[in-house]
Amino acid sequence: MFFHRQYKRRYIFSNLKRYFKEIKWGFQRIKRGYCDPDWWDIDVWFFQNLEGLLSNLAKNTISYPSTCSSHEAWIEELNSMVEKLHIFNNYSYEDFQSRYELGQEILEWFSRRCFDLWD
């Protein structure tokens, strides 16, 4: 698509403030482990990070908790939660009630399994 040169300059300068914020937020993530926009929307941050963490745990785990019957059952449980988190994170605003119920189910599972999430 063709953009007029003046439009491109104006676009760059209008977004310069945004670029500096992105850099600032990057340094905040390095220093604190989170940045200001993360705590503005903690629920989204938590569920998105939990999906990635559980996915990585399912791929790389070499052990399982004593409450699980086998290593395969533990991996299956983790993958099931990753699928639910993926659905939860890619919701549409129309099904708020079903998203709310799925979120409750995920949080209940997390509260039961919180101390089992190790490798």
C-alpha positions as CSV (number, residue, x, y, z in Angstrom):
1,M,0.0,0.0,0.0
2,F,1.3,3.4,-0.9
3,F,1.7,5.9,2.0
4,H,2.4,9.6,1.4
5,R,5.8,10.6,2.8
6,Q,4.2,13.3,5.1
7,Y,1.8,10.8,6.5
8,K,4.6,8.3,7.3
9,R,6.5,11.0,9.2
10,R,3.5,12.1,11.2
11,Y,2.7,8.5,12.0
12,I,6.3,7.9,13.3
13,F,6.3,11.0,15.4
14,S,2.9,10.3,16.9
15,N,3.9,6.9,17.9
16,L,7.3,7.9,19.3
17,K,5.8,8.3,22.8
18,R,4.5,4.7,22.5
19,Y,7.9,3.4,21.5
20,F,9.5,5.0,24.6
21,K,6.8,3.4,26.8
22,E,7.5,0.0,25.2
23,I,11.2,0.4,26.1
24,K,10.3,1.5,29.6
25,W,8.0,-1.5,30.0
26,G,10.7,-3.8,28.8
27,F,13.1,-2.6,31.4
28,Q,10.4,-3.0,34.0
29,R,9.9,-6.6,33.0
30,I,13.6,-7.2,33.3
31,K,13.8,-5.6,36.7
32,R,10.5,-6.6,38.3
33,G,9.3,-9.5,36.2
34,Y,6.2,-7.5,35.2
35,C,5.4,-4.1,33.9
36,D,2.7,-1.5,34.6
37,P,0.3,-2.7,31.9
38,D,0.5,-6.2,33.4
39,W,-1.0,-5.2,36.7
40,W,-3.6,-3.0,35.0
41,D,-5.0,-6.3,33.7
42,I,-3.8,-9.0,36.1
43,D,-6.4,-11.6,35.1
44,V,-5.3,-11.6,31.4
45,W,-1.6,-11.5,32.4
46,F,-2.1,-14.5,34.8
47,F,-4.0,-16.7,32.5
48,Q,-1.8,-16.0,29.4
49,N,1.3,-16.7,31.4
50,L,-0.2,-19.8,33.0
51,E,-0.9,-21.3,29.6
52,G,2.7,-20.9,28.5
53,L,4.1,-22.2,31.8
54,L,1.9,-25.3,31.9
55,S,2.6,-26.0,28.2
56,N,6.3,-25.8,28.9
57,L,5.9,-28.0,32.0
58,A,4.0,-30.6,30.1
59,K,6.7,-30.8,27.4
60,N,9.7,-30.9,29.8
61,T,8.6,-32.6,33.0
62,I,10.4,-35.6,34.1
63,S,8.4,-36.3,37.3
64,Y,4.8,-36.3,38.5
65,P,3.1,-35.7,41.8
66,S,2.2,-38.6,44.1
67,T,-1.5,-37.9,43.7
68,C,-1.3,-38.9,40.0
69,S,-1.4,-42.5,39.0
70,S,1.4,-42.2,36.4
71,H,3.6,-39.8,34.4
72,E,1.4,-40.1,31.4
73,A,-1.7,-39.2,33.4
74,W,0.0,-36.1,34.8
75,I,1.0,-35.0,31.3
76,E,-2.5,-35.6,30.0
77,E,-3.9,-33.5,32.9
78,L,-1.4,-30.7,32.1
79,N,-2.3,-30.7,28.4
80,S,-6.0,-30.7,29.2
81,M,-5.5,-27.5,31.3
82,V,-3.4,-25.9,28.5
83,E,-6.3,-26.6,26.1
84,K,-8.7,-25.0,28.5
85,L,-6.5,-22.0,29.0
86,H,-6.1,-21.6,25.3
87,I,-9.9,-21.5,24.9
88,F,-10.1,-19.1,27.8
89,N,-7.5,-16.8,26.4
90,N,-9.1,-16.7,22.9
91,Y,-12.7,-15.9,24.0
92,S,-15.2,-13.7,22.4
93,Y,-17.0,-11.1,24.5
94,E,-20.4,-12.6,23.7
95,D,-19.9,-15.8,25.9
96,F,-18.9,-14.0,29.0
97,Q,-20.8,-16.5,31.2
98,S,-19.1,-19.6,29.8
99,R,-15.7,-17.9,30.0
100,Y,-16.4,-17.0,33.6
101,E,-17.3,-20.6,34.4
102,L,-14.2,-21.9,32.6
103,G,-12.1,-19.4,34.5
104,Q,-13.5,-20.7,37.8
105,E,-12.7,-24.2,36.8
106,I,-9.1,-23.3,35.9
107,L,-8.7,-21.5,39.2
108,E,-10.1,-24.4,41.2
109,W,-7.7,-26.8,39.4
110,F,-4.8,-24.3,40.1
111,S,-5.7,-24.1,43.8
112,R,-5.7,-27.9,44.1
113,R,-2.5,-28.4,42.0
114,C,-0.5,-25.3,43.0
115,F,2.1,-27.2,45.0
116,D,2.4,-29.9,42.4
117,L,3.6,-27.6,39.6
118,W,7.3,-28.4,39.9
119,D,9.8,-30.4,37.9
